[in-house]
Amino acid sequence: MREPSVPVRLVWPGKTQQKPAPSADIALVRRGHSACTLIAGDNLPALGALRDRFAERVALVYMDPPFFTGRRHSTIRRSRDPRSGKILRSSSFAFDDRWDGLDDYLSALAERVVAARELLTPDGCLVLHVDPKTSHYAKVLCDEVFGPRCFASEIVWRYRRWPSKTKNFQRVHDVLLRYVKDPGIAPRFRQLYEPLAESTISTWGSRKQRAVVDTDGRRVRSSTTADPTPGAPLGDVWEIGIVAPVARERTGYPTQKPEALLRRLIEACTEPGDWVLDPYCGSGTTLSVCKQIGRRAIGIDSSPQALKVSRKRLKELGVRPREERVMLGERAEPVAGRRRDVA
């Protein structure tokens, strides 16, 4: 696809030329696993500070920002009363998703997309996870940052949830926008497969098909081979259930994404040993999946609750992450001997 002769821009009140991420340092708080790092603080200065160590080293940036809900979100904890057996619920503040307006939200998002792009390997990609309320703005924004030719996929994550009483079609999907850094380089991509349709199996069985062509190179029919088929190449509509209330992986953190979703994305876009960055770490799903499938990961979050949940989740996997914090207007000095938690 050719670039448009006149670049298409997303314009909003108060939009200015994108500025570099604010200057900051990152200080060590606690030593830990070298392949798993938790960074406490605003992800914009954190992304800028990571340039010294990780410029063009990250294979996948997965960005799952707030969804412009206009609400404060809380972590919900469930426990059982040992005497009565009743389920008890408690909550604690997780993060604030209130903005001065859509322009404020888009400005914050654009700055972080620009900063994250600089960390990608030439064959790496960024995946921005949003909902239908902002996905159209986000796509034009990413076209502007990366260039339209860098757009690779719009993945629709379809899920089932408790229906709401609304005179409208039920909203049962999110959107994941995938952009490659350099369209002139073959992207880092591993083909995944999904099961064949029952109609395909009944017609062709479970063996690979081979196209039979005529003298003009046109396909006239198909034949089967002796080799078993891996399935159908994975499409861009993924039906994966949300994290159920009784699921073992459930942390109670709002906006938690299922491990199956991140596992599929990370396995497709990275190789074992690659670096994966999650600037909106949240409940730590990305870090947890990376540990399980042999990737190195960095998670950033300003919420003490998110860091606490992520730390606990990694501990259950036998991992004590390396912990760092963003320092604004301070001098980052060695703190190797310090033994305290970020949160």
C-alpha positions, 0 to 999 in steps of 0.5 A: 500500500502506498503512503497517502500523498497528503498525510492523514492526521488525527486532530484534537484541541490542544494537540501539539507536536509530539515531544520526547519523553520527559527526562528521568532516571530509573533506580534499582530498588531490589535485585531479582530475576534478571529476565523479569523486571517490575518498574514503579512509576509513570510509564512515560518517563520510564519509557524514555529512561529505558532507551539507554538500555533497550533501544531496538531490543524489545520484540513486542510492546503490548499496551493495554491502557485504560479504556476511557471509562471515566471511573475509578477502578478497584481491586476486589478480593474474595475470601471465605469466612471460616465460621459462617462459610460466607464469601466476603468481599473487600476492595482497594483502589487500583487506578483512576481512569478519569480524564479531562476529555478525549483530547487529554486521553489521546494526548497521553496515549500518543506520547506513550506510543511514540516513546514505545516505538523507539524500543522496538527491534527493527522486526518487532511490533507494538500491539495496542489493546483498546475497545470499540469506543476509542479504537478508531481514534487509536488506529489513526493515531498509530498510522500517524506515528508508525505510518500506514504501511506499518499497520499489520493486523486488527485482531478482534478479541471476542468473549462472552460475559453477563449480558447488560440490559441495553437497547443495543447489540451486546458489546462482546469484543475488544480490539488489538491493533498490531503495528510493525516498526519497519514495513520493509523488514520481514516481521518477527512472526510465528504462524499459529494454527486453530482446529479445522472446521468440522465441514473441512474434516468431513470432506478432506480429513485431517491431512494436508491439502495440496492445490492442483493447478492447470497450465495457466496456474489456476487452481482447479481442485485440491488433493490430500497428502500423507502429512497431518495438517497442523490446522487452519492458519490462525485468523484475526478473530479470537474467541477466548473467554474472560477470566471467570470469577472462579478461575485459578488465575483470577487476581481480582484486579480490574481489567485483568486479561486472560493468560490465553490471550497473552500467550497466543499473542506473545507466541505469535510475535516473539521467539524464546528469549525475546524481550516483551514490554508491558507499559501498563502492567496491571495484574501482571498477566504479560509477565506471568505468561512470559515466565511460563513460555521462556520470554524476558519481560519488563512491566511498568505501572504507577499503581501500588496495587498493580505492583503488589498483585503482580509481585504476588503472582510472580512469587507463585511462579517461583520468581522474585522480579528485579524491581526498579522505580522512576526518579523524576527530578532526583539523582539516581544513586546506587541502591544495591543494598536497599531491601524494600518493596516498591509498593 
